[in-house]
């Protein structure tokens, strides 16, 4: 995970994403997906649906789905991530 991404998450979310990354590297994609979905729910509850922390977790989910060759899930997560980023940019321009 890049340092910029780490700065967007609180320590609990960073821990979940970090452990999910280790699971992914070891080949346990199901455990990684479970951890990332848990992190996604926590990020949505804490920071809101259209927040940078949610986009960061979605980025990790996109990469996981690409690793597992689940193109549809990767495309859905990527589309939502882009919507969040565009929304954040639009809100900072105003």
Secondary structure, 3 states (H helix, E strand, C coil): CCHHHHHCCCHHHHHHHHHHHHHHHHCCHHHHHHHHHHHHHHHHHHHCCCCHHHHHHHHHHHHHHHHCCCHHHHHHHHHHHHHHHHHHHHHHHC
